Amino acid sequence: MHSMEHLHGLLRIHVHRGVHLAKRDFMSSDPYIIFRMGKQKVKTHVVKKNVNPVWDEDLTLSVEDTSLPVKLFVYDKDIFSLDDKMGDAEFQIGPFVQALRMKLNGLPSGTIITRVQPSRDNCLSEESCIVWTEGKVVQNLVLRLRNVESGEVELQLQWIDIPGSKGL
């Protein structure tokens, strides 16, 4: 485990669902996602035979460097062979961290703090809003997968402060 003073805090990634993922088996796919940030790696469970999987799973990464991208890789689980790649994407947490650093308080739930536009430099398939929701800052992301014929992944980011860490 890393020592706390190098840690800014924890990034909680709520992995909502995949949309129109590629078919890698005969009829469907058994998708799961691996997220990487620096040397860390976390992954979702496998959803059987579904190219529109709903994971609804929370994964957590410790953040030491807010400039590192979070990379995600979608795979099709195979029993007898290597798991097939079903595309990848990445996102930056910079805009989310900037919104957190504004130390907002008491806004009406649903207030949009920042909008991040899709561009050639990111994997967003639509505008990503950073929103004040029920007393906290969240970012909703729809990422278009690269290196694959189709597929998007919907995520929501939250931040968890850790006592004793250096914070943001």
C-alpha positions as CSV (number, residue, x, y, z in Angstrom):
1,M,0.0,0.0,0.0
2,H,1.2,3.5,-0.8
3,S,1.8,5.9,2.1
4,M,-1.0,8.3,2.6
5,E,1.0,11.6,2.2
6,H,1.5,10.8,-1.6
7,L,-2.2,10.2,-2.1
8,H,-4.7,12.8,-3.2
9,G,-7.6,10.6,-2.5
10,L,-9.7,7.9,-4.2
11,L,-11.5,8.0,-7.5
12,R,-14.6,5.9,-7.5
13,I,-15.7,4.8,-10.9
14,H,-19.3,3.7,-11.2
15,V,-19.4,1.5,-14.2
16,H,-23.0,1.7,-15.4
17,R,-23.2,-0.1,-18.8
18,G,-22.0,-0.8,-22.2
19,V,-23.9,0.0,-25.4
20,H,-23.6,-1.8,-28.7
21,L,-20.5,-3.6,-27.8
22,A,-18.8,-5.8,-30.5
23,K,-19.8,-9.4,-31.0
24,R,-16.8,-11.6,-30.4
25,D,-18.4,-15.0,-29.9
26,F,-20.8,-16.8,-32.3
27,M,-23.8,-14.7,-31.3
28,S,-22.8,-12.4,-28.5
29,S,-20.0,-11.6,-26.1
30,D,-19.3,-12.0,-22.4
31,P,-17.8,-8.6,-21.7
32,Y,-15.8,-7.2,-18.8
33,I,-13.7,-4.0,-18.4
34,I,-10.2,-3.5,-17.0
35,F,-9.3,0.0,-15.8
36,R,-5.7,1.1,-15.4
37,M,-4.2,4.2,-13.9
38,G,-0.4,4.2,-13.6
39,K,0.5,0.8,-12.1
40,Q,-3.0,0.0,-10.7
41,K,-5.5,-2.3,-12.3
42,V,-9.1,-3.0,-11.4
43,K,-11.8,-4.9,-13.2
44,T,-15.5,-5.5,-13.4
45,H,-17.3,-8.8,-13.3
46,V,-18.2,-10.6,-16.5
47,V,-21.7,-10.1,-17.9
48,K,-22.7,-13.3,-19.8
49,K,-23.9,-13.2,-23.4
50,N,-24.7,-9.5,-23.7
51,V,-23.5,-6.8,-26.0
52,N,-25.5,-4.2,-24.0
53,P,-24.3,-5.2,-20.5
54,V,-25.3,-3.5,-17.3
55,W,-22.5,-3.8,-14.7
56,D,-23.7,-1.2,-12.2
57,E,-20.4,-1.8,-10.3
58,D,-18.2,0.6,-8.3
59,L,-14.4,0.3,-8.7
60,T,-11.9,2.4,-6.8
61,L,-8.5,3.7,-7.8
62,S,-6.0,5.5,-5.5
63,V,-4.9,8.8,-7.1
64,E,-1.3,9.9,-6.7
65,D,-1.0,11.8,-9.9
66,T,-4.1,13.7,-11.2
67,S,-2.4,14.2,-14.6
68,L,-2.4,10.4,-15.4
69,P,-5.1,9.2,-17.7
70,V,-7.4,6.4,-16.7
71,K,-7.4,3.8,-19.4
72,L,-10.0,1.2,-19.9
73,F,-9.9,-2.0,-22.0
74,V,-13.0,-4.1,-22.8
75,Y,-12.6,-7.8,-23.2
76,D,-14.7,-10.8,-24.1
77,K,-14.3,-13.6,-21.6
78,D,-13.3,-16.9,-23.3
79,I,-12.9,-20.1,-21.5
80,F,-10.6,-21.9,-23.9
81,S,-8.6,-19.1,-25.5
82,L,-7.2,-15.7,-24.7
83,D,-9.9,-13.2,-24.0
84,D,-10.7,-11.2,-27.1
85,K,-10.2,-7.4,-27.1
86,M,-13.4,-5.4,-27.6
87,G,-12.0,-1.9,-27.8
88,D,-10.4,0.6,-25.4
89,A,-10.7,4.2,-24.3
90,E,-9.2,6.6,-21.9
91,F,-10.2,9.8,-20.0
92,Q,-8.5,12.5,-18.0
93,I,-9.7,13.4,-14.5
94,G,-8.3,17.0,-14.8
95,P,-11.6,18.8,-15.3
96,F,-13.2,16.7,-12.5
97,V,-10.3,17.6,-10.1
98,Q,-10.6,21.3,-11.0
99,A,-14.3,21.2,-10.2
100,L,-13.6,19.5,-6.8
101,R,-10.9,22.1,-6.0
102,M,-13.6,24.8,-6.3
103,K,-14.8,23.6,-2.9
104,L,-18.4,24.3,-3.8
105,N,-21.1,24.0,-1.2
106,G,-24.9,24.2,-0.9
107,L,-25.7,24.3,-4.6
108,P,-29.1,23.0,-5.8
109,S,-28.8,19.3,-6.8
110,G,-28.4,19.0,-10.6
111,T,-26.4,22.2,-11.0
112,I,-23.9,21.8,-13.9
113,I,-20.4,23.0,-12.8
114,T,-18.5,22.2,-16.0
115,R,-19.1,20.8,-19.4
116,V,-16.4,18.9,-21.2
117,Q,-16.9,18.8,-25.0
118,P,-16.0,15.8,-27.2
119,S,-12.9,16.4,-29.3
120,R,-10.2,14.6,-31.3
121,D,-8.2,14.5,-28.1
122,N,-10.7,12.6,-26.0
123,C,-12.9,9.5,-26.2
124,L,-16.1,11.3,-25.3
125,S,-19.0,10.4,-27.6
126,E,-21.2,13.3,-26.2
127,E,-20.8,16.3,-23.9
128,S,-19.7,15.2,-20.4
129,C,-21.2,17.2,-17.5
130,I,-19.7,17.6,-14.1
131,V,-22.7,18.1,-11.8
132,W,-23.4,18.9,-8.2
133,T,-25.6,16.0,-7.1
134,E,-26.9,15.6,-3.6
135,G,-24.1,17.4,-1.9
136,K,-21.2,16.1,-4.0
137,V,-19.5,16.6,-7.3
138,V,-20.0,13.8,-9.9
139,Q,-18.9,13.5,-13.6
140,N,-21.0,11.5,-16.1
141,L,-19.0,10.1,-19.1
142,V,-20.1,8.3,-22.2
143,L,-16.9,7.0,-23.9
144,R,-16.7,5.8,-27.4
145,L,-14.4,2.7,-27.6
146,R,-11.5,2.8,-30.0
147,N,-9.9,0.0,-32.1
148,V,-13.2,-1.8,-32.5
149,E,-16.2,-1.6,-34.8
150,S,-18.7,-0.4,-32.2
151,G,-19.4,0.3,-28.6
152,E,-19.7,2.9,-25.8
153,V,-19.3,2.7,-22.1
154,E,-21.2,4.9,-19.6
155,L,-19.4,5.8,-16.3
156,Q,-19.9,8.1,-13.4
157,L,-17.0,9.5,-11.4
158,Q,-17.0,10.4,-7.7
159,W,-14.3,11.4,-5.3
160,I,-13.5,10.0,-1.9
161,D,-11.4,12.0,0.5
162,I,-9.1,10.0,2.7
163,P,-8.1,11.3,6.2
164,G,-4.4,11.8,6.3
165,S,-3.9,12.1,2.6
166,K,-2.6,15.3,1.0
167,G,-6.0,15.9,-0.6
168,L,-6.6,18.0,-3.6
